[in-house]
Amino acid sequence: MSNYLNEHFTGERALFKIRDSYVDSCLFDDGESPLKEAIDVDVVNTTFGYKYPLWYGKEINVIDSTFMPMSRAGVWYTKNASFSHCQFDAPKLFRKCENLLITDAEFTDAKETLWWNKGVKLDTAIVQNGDYFCMGSSDLEIDHLDLQGNYAFDGCKNLVIKNSVLRTKDAFWNCKNVRAENCYIEGEYFGWNAENVTLVHCEIHSHQGFCYMKGIKLVDCRVVDTDLSFEYCSDIDAEILTDVVSIKNPISGRIVCKKVDDIIFDDPAIDPNGTEINHE
């Protein structure tokens, strides 16, 4: 095994194609792609200060390390990698990777982050400026995420998210196979064009949420200040513990809520008898 301890690396591809190596308390800056094509590498207490530090890697473990603002597009096309107790201050991290494990992380500028990955486990993360977080990724398991940023999870498939707080306009658009449990979700236009979405013990605040969806299921959920909901939705199975401001033009299914202020059917193509709506 090669060991690199307390070193300062500059220049392009500083440790290109290293194998079976241990990198501890190092600084990489002023040079692109320092650990490109690395395999079987452990990185500890290290700072990445410039672009593209970990591309095309395999079997990478990073602990207690920092990705500075200029380390943008930091981890792409990498397989079987874990990141624990890391600070991510750069945008466009983690794209087209496979089998990622990210734990106890903080993302301070998460624009366009975690795009088009397959196999992601994210446990305990704070995400700021996270517009389009996780776009187009599949096979995700997320727990204890605190997210601020619009358009999260656009186009994701096979996503399970638990115990999370999401402040995100247009969340879960164009998704397939989503299950959210014990989550607080705040933002306009929840879930348009998505299929097979199940929410369990969640609280959702959404203007014109749950529209153009197929197979939307709510189990013991709170739906707060939500109006013009369920428009053009089919196969609805919603058990709602709160009042709903308004329901508009649902296609089919069942909605149970405490109270609904307004039920709107103004499209002659929609049969009002196609959806059972039970309320006080």
C-alpha atoms as a printed R data frame, in Angstrom:
    type eleno elety resid chain resno       x      y       z
1   ATOM     1    CA   MET     A     1   0.000  0.000   0.000
2   ATOM     2    CA   SER     A     2   1.200  3.532  -0.840
3   ATOM     3    CA   ASN     A     3   0.784  6.186   1.857
4   ATOM     4    CA   TYR     A     4   0.525  9.927   1.323
5   ATOM     5    CA   LEU     A     5   0.601 11.931   4.568
6   ATOM     6    CA   ASN     A     6   0.520 15.715   5.097
7   ATOM     7    CA   GLU     A     7   1.354 16.500   1.488
8   ATOM     8    CA   HIS     A     8   0.330 19.419  -0.730
9   ATOM     9    CA   PHE     A     9  -0.354 18.406  -4.311
10  ATOM    10    CA   THR     A    10  -0.695 20.782  -7.252
11  ATOM    11    CA   GLY     A    11  -0.869 20.304 -10.991
12  ATOM    12    CA   GLU     A    12  -3.173 18.297 -13.190
13  ATOM    13    CA   ARG     A    13  -3.652 14.586 -12.350
14  ATOM    14    CA   ALA     A    14  -1.359 14.781  -9.319
15  ATOM    15    CA   LEU     A    15  -2.015 11.177  -8.248
16  ATOM    16    CA   PHE     A    16  -3.462  9.804 -11.459
17  ATOM    17    CA   LYS     A    17  -4.410  6.125 -11.382
18  ATOM    18    CA   ILE     A    18  -3.137  5.407  -7.886
19  ATOM    19    CA   ARG     A    19  -3.963  1.943  -6.558
20  ATOM    20    CA   ASP     A    20  -4.294  0.469  -3.063
21  ATOM    21    CA   SER     A    21  -3.379  3.761  -1.401
22  ATOM    22    CA   TYR     A    22  -3.982  5.733   1.793
23  ATOM    23    CA   VAL     A    23  -4.243  9.519   1.601
24  ATOM    24    CA   ASP     A    24  -4.237 11.326   4.958
25  ATOM    25    CA   SER     A    25  -4.270 15.052   5.812
26  ATOM    26    CA   CYS     A    26  -3.399 16.203   2.295
27  ATOM    27    CA   LEU     A    27  -4.343 19.239   0.224
28  ATOM    28    CA   PHE     A    28  -5.089 19.070  -3.495
29  ATOM    29    CA   ASP     A    29  -5.378 22.398  -5.304
30  ATOM    30    CA   ASP     A    30  -4.342 24.327  -8.409
31  ATOM    31    CA   GLY     A    31  -4.726 21.311 -10.651
32  ATOM    32    CA   GLU     A    32  -7.603 19.363 -12.169
33  ATOM    33    CA   SER     A    33  -8.416 15.683 -11.698
34  ATOM    34    CA   PRO     A    34  -5.907 14.828  -8.938
35  ATOM    35    CA   LEU     A    35  -7.315 11.362  -8.165
36  ATOM    36    CA   LYS     A    36  -8.752 10.449 -11.531
37  ATOM    37    CA   GLU     A    37  -9.029  6.690 -12.188
38  ATOM    38    CA   ALA     A    38  -8.102  5.860  -8.572
39  ATOM    39    CA   ILE     A    39  -8.915  2.345  -7.309
40  ATOM    40    CA   ASP     A    40  -8.977  1.012  -3.738
41  ATOM    41    CA   VAL     A    41  -8.135  4.327  -2.095
42  ATOM    42    CA   ASP     A    42  -8.903  5.571   1.426
43  ATOM    43    CA   VAL     A    43  -8.926  9.344   1.903
44  ATOM    44    CA   VAL     A    44  -8.957 10.852   5.406
45  ATOM    45    CA   ASN     A    45  -8.940 14.447   6.671
46  ATOM    46    CA   THR     A    46  -8.100 15.787   3.224
47  ATOM    47    CA   THR     A    47  -9.095 18.974   1.379
48  ATOM    48    CA   PHE     A    48  -9.929 19.158  -2.304
49  ATOM    49    CA   GLY     A    49  -9.567 22.701  -3.617
50  ATOM    50    CA   TYR     A    50  -9.941 22.381  -7.382
51  ATOM    51    CA   LYS     A    51 -12.043 20.774 -10.085
52  ATOM    52    CA   TYR     A    52 -12.826 17.133 -10.855
53  ATOM    53    CA   PRO     A    53 -10.964 15.452  -7.954
54  ATOM    54    CA   LEU     A    54 -12.549 11.980  -8.121
55  ATOM    55    CA   TRP     A    55 -13.596 10.888 -11.600
56  ATOM    56    CA   TYR     A    56 -13.807  7.283 -12.835
57  ATOM    57    CA   GLY     A    57 -12.809  5.892  -9.437
58  ATOM    58    CA   LYS     A    58 -13.610  2.503  -7.924
59  ATOM    59    CA   GLU     A    59 -13.709  1.360  -4.306
60  ATOM    60    CA   ILE     A    60 -13.162  4.822  -2.827
61  ATOM    61    CA   ASN     A    61 -13.667  5.689   0.870
62  ATOM    62    CA   VAL     A    62 -13.534  9.326   1.984
63  ATOM    63    CA   ILE     A    63 -13.773 10.340   5.658
64  ATOM    64    CA   ASP     A    64 -13.673 13.711   7.453
65  ATOM    65    CA   SER     A    65 -12.771 15.585   4.291
66  ATOM    66    CA   THR     A    66 -13.727 18.864   2.629
67  ATOM    67    CA   PHE     A    67 -14.630 19.692  -0.957
68  ATOM    68    CA   MET     A    68 -13.985 23.428  -1.364
69  ATOM    69    CA   PRO     A    69 -16.098 25.706  -3.640
70  ATOM    70    CA   MET     A    70 -13.743 25.288  -6.597
71  ATOM    71    CA   SER     A    71 -13.856 21.491  -6.436
72  ATOM    72    CA   ARG     A    72 -16.979 21.604  -8.563
73  ATOM    73    CA   ALA     A    73 -18.077 18.531 -10.489
74  ATOM    74    CA   GLY     A    74 -16.039 16.626  -7.956
75  ATOM    75    CA   VAL     A    75 -17.192 13.002  -8.150
76  ATOM    76    CA   TRP     A    76 -18.388 11.702 -11.520
77  ATOM    77    CA   TYR     A    77 -18.502  8.217 -13.084
78  ATOM    78    CA   THR     A    78 -17.313  6.583  -9.855
79  ATOM    79    CA   LYS     A    79 -18.397  3.172  -8.541
80  ATOM    80    CA   ASN     A    80 -18.613  1.760  -5.024
81  ATOM    81    CA   ALA     A    81 -17.684  4.858  -3.065
82  ATOM    82    CA   SER     A    82 -18.472  6.017   0.472
83  ATOM    83    CA   PHE     A    83 -18.268  9.490   2.005
84  ATOM    84    CA   SER     A    84 -18.614  9.973   5.759
85  ATOM    85    CA   HIS     A    85 -18.482 13.187   7.822
86  ATOM    86    CA   CYS     A    86 -17.641 15.308   4.782
87  ATOM    87    CA   GLN     A    87 -18.289 18.954   3.954
88  ATOM    88    CA   PHE     A    88 -19.321 19.675   0.365
89  ATOM    89    CA   ASP     A    89 -19.094 23.358  -0.597
90  ATOM    90    CA   ALA     A    90 -19.084 22.902  -4.372
91  ATOM    91    CA   PRO     A    91 -21.942 22.418  -6.852
92  ATOM    92    CA   LYS     A    92 -22.439 19.613  -9.368
93  ATOM    93    CA   LEU     A    93 -21.032 16.859  -7.160
94  ATOM    94    CA   PHE     A    94 -21.865 13.185  -7.729
95  ATOM    95    CA   ARG     A    95 -23.017 12.465 -11.263
96  ATOM    96    CA   LYS     A    96 -23.455  9.173 -13.078
97  ATOM    97    CA   CYS     A    97 -22.035  7.211 -10.147
98  ATOM    98    CA   GLU     A    98 -23.050  3.745  -9.002
99  ATOM    99    CA   ASN     A    99 -23.389  2.487  -5.432
100 ATOM   100    CA   LEU     A   100 -22.818  5.604  -3.374
101 ATOM   101    CA   LEU     A   101 -22.994  5.758   0.429
102 ATOM   102    CA   ILE     A   102 -23.056  9.253   1.926
103 ATOM   103    CA   THR     A   103 -23.440  9.673   5.695
104 ATOM   104    CA   ASP     A   104 -23.321 12.659   8.059
105 ATOM   105    CA   ALA     A   105 -22.770 15.161   5.272
106 ATOM   106    CA   GLU     A   106 -23.304 18.872   4.804
107 ATOM   107    CA   PHE     A   107 -23.826 20.382   1.357
108 ATOM   108    CA   THR     A   108 -23.645 24.188   1.405
109 ATOM   109    CA   ASP     A   109 -24.043 24.727  -2.354
110 ATOM   110    CA   ALA     A   110 -25.826 21.687  -3.736
111 ATOM   111    CA   LYS     A   111 -27.034 23.040  -7.057
112 ATOM   112    CA   GLU     A   112 -27.238 20.290  -9.696
113 ATOM   113    CA   THR     A   113 -25.951 17.694  -7.252
114 ATOM   114    CA   LEU     A   114 -26.435 13.916  -7.257
115 ATOM   115    CA   TRP     A   115 -27.668 13.714 -10.853
116 ATOM   116    CA   TRP     A   116 -28.201 10.492 -12.816
117 ATOM   117    CA   ASN     A   117 -26.786  8.102 -10.237
118 ATOM   118    CA   LYS     A   118 -27.816  4.508  -9.605
119 ATOM   119    CA   GLY     A   119 -27.812  3.068  -6.123
120 ATOM   120    CA   VAL     A   120 -27.577  5.874  -3.553
121 ATOM   121    CA   LYS     A   121 -27.805  5.624   0.232
122 ATOM   122    CA   LEU     A   122 -27.918  9.020   1.918
123 ATOM   123    CA   ASP     A   123 -28.155  9.055   5.706
124 ATOM   124    CA   THR     A   124 -28.181 12.250   7.777
125 ATOM   125    CA   ALA     A   125 -27.462 15.194   5.509
126 ATOM   126    CA   ILE     A   126 -28.060 18.941   5.501
127 ATOM   127    CA   VAL     A   127 -28.484 20.307   1.982
128 ATOM   128    CA   GLN     A   128 -28.632 24.011   1.102
129 ATOM   129    CA   ASN     A   129 -29.145 25.626  -2.305
130 ATOM   130    CA   GLY     A   130 -30.147 22.203  -3.572
131 ATOM   131    CA   ASP     A   131 -32.014 23.042  -6.773
132 ATOM   132    CA   TYR     A   132 -32.689 19.870  -8.789
133 ATOM   133    CA   PHE     A   133 -31.164 17.705  -6.052
134 ATOM   134    CA   CYS     A   134 -30.880 14.033  -7.125
135 ATOM   135    CA   MET     A   135 -32.381 14.630 -10.568
136 ATOM   136    CA   GLY     A   136 -32.725 11.514 -12.709
137 ATOM   137    CA   SER     A   137 -31.250  9.136 -10.128
138 ATOM   138    CA   SER     A   138 -32.604  5.681  -9.323
139 ATOM   139    CA   ASP     A   139 -32.608  3.170  -6.477
140 ATOM   140    CA   LEU     A   140 -32.263  5.687  -3.658
141 ATOM   141    CA   GLU     A   141 -32.578  5.152   0.106
142 ATOM   142    CA   ILE     A   142 -32.649  8.428   2.045
143 ATOM   143    CA   ASP     A   143 -33.022  8.987   5.786
144 ATOM   144    CA   HIS     A   144 -32.833 12.169   7.868
145 ATOM   145    CA   LEU     A   145 -32.360 14.621   5.022
146 ATOM   146    CA   ASP     A   146 -32.862 18.336   5.654
147 ATOM   147    CA   LEU     A   147 -33.180 19.903   2.209
148 ATOM   148    CA   GLN     A   148 -33.619 23.465   0.998
149 ATOM   149    CA   GLY     A   149 -33.803 23.822  -2.787
150 ATOM   150    CA   ASN     A   150 -36.426 23.645  -5.489
151 ATOM   151    CA   TYR     A   151 -37.310 20.892  -7.993
152 ATOM   152    CA   ALA     A   152 -35.881 18.069  -5.880
153 ATOM   153    CA   PHE     A   153 -35.925 14.471  -7.155
154 ATOM   154    CA   ASP     A   154 -37.166 15.321 -10.648
155 ATOM   155    CA   GLY     A   155 -37.313 12.146 -12.714
156 ATOM   156    CA   CYS     A   156 -36.169  9.781  -9.948
157 ATOM   157    CA   LYS     A   157 -37.118  6.099  -9.868
158 ATOM   158    CA   ASN     A   158 -37.345  3.672  -6.968
159 ATOM   159    CA   LEU     A   159 -36.917  6.145  -4.126
160 ATOM   160    CA   VAL     A   160 -37.539  5.572  -0.419
161 ATOM   161    CA   ILE     A   161 -37.204  8.623   1.841
162 ATOM   162    CA   LYS     A   162 -37.821  8.715   5.589
163 ATOM   163    CA   ASN     A   163 -37.715 11.137   8.509
164 ATOM   164    CA   SER     A   164 -36.844 14.104   6.351
165 ATOM   165    CA   VAL     A   165 -37.660 17.793   5.995
166 ATOM   166    CA   LEU     A   166 -37.982 19.036   2.417
167 ATOM   167    CA   ARG     A   167 -38.494 22.690   1.549
168 ATOM   168    CA   THR     A   168 -38.701 22.364  -2.187
169 ATOM   169    CA   LYS     A   169 -41.035 23.666  -4.846
170 ATOM   170    CA   ASP     A   170 -42.063 21.121  -7.496
171 ATOM   171    CA   ALA     A   171 -40.768 18.114  -5.573
172 ATOM   172    CA   PHE     A   172 -40.985 14.607  -7.051
173 ATOM   173    CA   TRP     A   173 -42.001 15.614 -10.578
174 ATOM   174    CA   ASN     A   174 -41.872 12.891 -13.237
175 ATOM   175    CA   CYS     A   175 -40.985 10.202 -10.673
176 ATOM   176    CA   LYS     A   176 -41.842  6.526 -10.575
177 ATOM   177    CA   ASN     A   177 -42.098  4.371  -7.468
178 ATOM   178    CA   VAL     A   178 -41.651  6.707  -4.512
179 ATOM   179    CA   ARG     A   179 -42.331  5.994  -0.850
180 ATOM   180    CA   ALA     A   180 -42.013  8.777   1.741
181 ATOM   181    CA   GLU     A   181 -42.484  8.114   5.449
182 ATOM   182    CA   ASN     A   182 -42.590 10.577   8.343
183 ATOM   183    CA   CYS     A   183 -41.577 13.523   6.184
184 ATOM   184    CA   TYR     A   184 -42.422 17.214   6.252
185 ATOM   185    CA   ILE     A   185 -42.698 18.580   2.721
186 ATOM   186    CA   GLU     A   186 -43.273 22.233   1.937
187 ATOM   187    CA   GLY     A   187 -43.527 23.625  -1.591
188 ATOM   188    CA   GLU     A   188 -45.835 24.344  -4.490
189 ATOM   189    CA   TYR     A   189 -46.968 21.862  -7.169
190 ATOM   190    CA   PHE     A   190 -46.070 18.587  -5.477
191 ATOM   191    CA   GLY     A   191 -45.550 15.510  -7.628
192 ATOM   192    CA   TRP     A   192 -46.855 16.416 -11.081
193 ATOM   193    CA   ASN     A   193 -46.620 13.667 -13.715
194 ATOM   194    CA   ALA     A   194 -45.394 11.077 -11.188
195 ATOM   195    CA   GLU     A   195 -46.527  7.462 -10.882
196 ATOM   196    CA   ASN     A   196 -46.866  5.136  -7.902
197 ATOM   197    CA   VAL     A   197 -46.184  7.588  -5.094
198 ATOM   198    CA   THR     A   198 -47.001  6.603  -1.515
199 ATOM   199    CA   LEU     A   199 -46.852  9.007   1.424
200 ATOM   200    CA   VAL     A   200 -47.155  7.614   4.952
201 ATOM   201    CA   HIS     A   201 -47.473  9.813   8.058
202 ATOM   202    CA   CYS     A   202 -46.298 12.875   6.146
203 ATOM   203    CA   GLU     A   203 -47.247 16.541   6.312
204 ATOM   204    CA   ILE     A   204 -47.490 18.301   2.951
205 ATOM   205    CA   HIS     A   205 -47.981 22.001   2.246
206 ATOM   206    CA   SER     A   206 -48.548 22.497  -1.470
207 ATOM   207    CA   HIS     A   207 -50.478 24.885  -3.683
208 ATOM   208    CA   GLN     A   208 -51.963 22.895  -6.555
209 ATOM   209    CA   GLY     A   209 -50.302 19.689  -5.385
210 ATOM   210    CA   PHE     A   210 -50.899 16.092  -6.513
211 ATOM   211    CA   CYS     A   211 -51.820 16.846 -10.128
212 ATOM   212    CA   TYR     A   212 -51.429 14.721 -13.257
213 ATOM   213    CA   MET     A   213 -50.425 11.717 -11.146
214 ATOM   214    CA   LYS     A   214 -51.171  8.004 -11.477
215 ATOM   215    CA   GLY     A   215 -51.345  5.852  -8.392
216 ATOM   216    CA   ILE     A   216 -51.036  8.430  -5.612
217 ATOM   217    CA   LYS     A   217 -51.568  7.036  -2.109
218 ATOM   218    CA   LEU     A   218 -51.688  8.991   1.158
219 ATOM   219    CA   VAL     A   219 -51.832  7.120   4.474
220 ATOM   220    CA   ASP     A   220 -52.604  9.142   7.610
221 ATOM   221    CA   CYS     A   221 -51.168 12.321   6.121
222 ATOM   222    CA   ARG     A   222 -51.693 15.962   6.933
223 ATOM   223    CA   VAL     A   223 -52.358 18.150   3.895
224 ATOM   224    CA   VAL     A   224 -52.152 21.784   4.952
225 ATOM   225    CA   ASP     A   225 -53.193 24.856   2.934
226 ATOM   226    CA   THR     A   226 -53.458 22.709  -0.176
227 ATOM   227    CA   ASP     A   227 -55.761 23.924  -2.910
228 ATOM   228    CA   LEU     A   228 -56.705 22.825  -6.435
229 ATOM   229    CA   SER     A   229 -55.401 19.395  -5.544
230 ATOM   230    CA   PHE     A   230 -55.600 16.038  -7.353
231 ATOM   231    CA   GLU     A   231 -56.396 17.580 -10.751
232 ATOM   232    CA   TYR     A   232 -56.319 14.937 -13.474
233 ATOM   233    CA   CYS     A   233 -55.118 12.255 -11.040
234 ATOM   234    CA   SER     A   234 -56.139  8.627 -11.462
235 ATOM   235    CA   ASP     A   235 -56.058  5.690  -9.051
236 ATOM   236    CA   ILE     A   236 -56.108  7.930  -5.989
237 ATOM   237    CA   ASP     A   237 -56.165  6.334  -2.537
238 ATOM   238    CA   ALA     A   238 -55.923  9.200  -0.051
239 ATOM   239    CA   GLU     A   239 -56.574  9.124   3.682
240 ATOM   240    CA   ILE     A   240 -56.069 12.692   4.897
241 ATOM   241    CA   LEU     A   241 -56.257 13.739   8.545
242 ATOM   242    CA   THR     A   242 -56.801 17.447   7.886
243 ATOM   243    CA   ASP     A   243 -59.009 19.796   5.926
244 ATOM   244    CA   VAL     A   244 -58.312 20.298   2.240
245 ATOM   245    CA   VAL     A   245 -58.877 23.745   0.747
246 ATOM   246    CA   SER     A   246 -60.064 22.471  -2.619
247 ATOM   247    CA   ILE     A   247 -60.111 19.409  -4.869
248 ATOM   248    CA   LYS     A   248 -60.316 19.883  -8.624
249 ATOM   249    CA   ASN     A   249 -61.150 17.466 -11.440
250 ATOM   250    CA   PRO     A   250 -59.829 14.162 -10.063
251 ATOM   251    CA   ILE     A   251 -60.234 11.313 -12.559
252 ATOM   252    CA   SER     A   252 -60.606  8.226 -10.372
253 ATOM   253    CA   GLY     A   253 -60.073  6.800  -6.923
254 ATOM   254    CA   ARG     A   254 -60.960  7.610  -3.336
255 ATOM   255    CA   ILE     A   255 -60.282 10.648  -1.157
256 ATOM   256    CA   VAL     A   256 -61.098 10.744   2.559
257 ATOM   257    CA   CYS     A   257 -60.443 13.955   4.442
258 ATOM   258    CA   LYS     A   258 -61.706 15.783   7.501
259 ATOM   259    CA   LYS     A   259 -63.281 18.573   5.477
260 ATOM   260    CA   VAL     A   260 -63.016 20.032   1.995
261 ATOM   261    CA   ASP     A   261 -63.964 23.646   1.399
262 ATOM   262    CA   ASP     A   262 -64.507 23.373  -2.337
263 ATOM   263    CA   ILE     A   263 -64.910 20.504  -4.810
264 ATOM   264    CA   ILE     A   264 -64.551 21.661  -8.394
265 ATOM   265    CA   PHE     A   265 -65.603 19.745 -11.497
266 ATOM   266    CA   ASP     A   266 -65.405 22.175 -14.415
267 ATOM   267    CA   ASP     A   267 -64.053 19.871 -17.128
268 ATOM   268    CA   PRO     A   268 -66.905 18.105 -18.965
269 ATOM   269    CA   ALA     A   269 -64.544 15.287 -19.893
270 ATOM   270    CA   ILE     A   270 -64.239 14.270 -16.214
271 ATOM   271    CA   ASP     A   271 -66.952 12.121 -14.643
272 ATOM   272    CA   PRO     A   272 -67.528 13.342 -11.057
273 ATOM   273    CA   ASN     A   273 -68.693  9.830 -10.143
274 ATOM   274    CA   GLY     A   274 -65.270  8.403 -10.966
275 ATOM   275    CA   THR     A   275 -63.845  9.584  -7.630
276 ATOM   276    CA   GLU     A   276 -65.342  8.886  -4.219
277 ATOM   277    CA   ILE     A   277 -64.830 11.908  -1.954
278 ATOM   278    CA   ASN     A   278 -65.721 11.435   1.720
279 ATOM   279    CA   HIS     A   279 -65.603 14.359   4.137
280 ATOM   280    CA   GLU     A   280 -67.568 15.941   6.939
